[in-house]
């Protein structure tokens, strides 16, 4: 069973809304990219992950 706890905090509204807008933009761009093409197109457009890790 999972439980959640709510802890009220006072966050600066301007900074929090800016962060949420930034996250929403990243999410929307990712969804647009995912809907654009097929797996083959993704393989061409994405960098080689092994080169980044190794």
Phi, psi and omega in degrees: 000138178254143177232148176242152178237131176260127178237113179292133177226154177260100178263145175295117187303318183296314181291320181295316180294324176297315178297316180296322177295320178297315179296321179296321178297315179298315180299313181296321177295320179295316179297316178300317179297317182295326181278346184291319191219187181262180180297322180297319179294323179296320180296326179284321186278337183271144177289160177289113185293325181297328179290328181285325185278319186285000000 
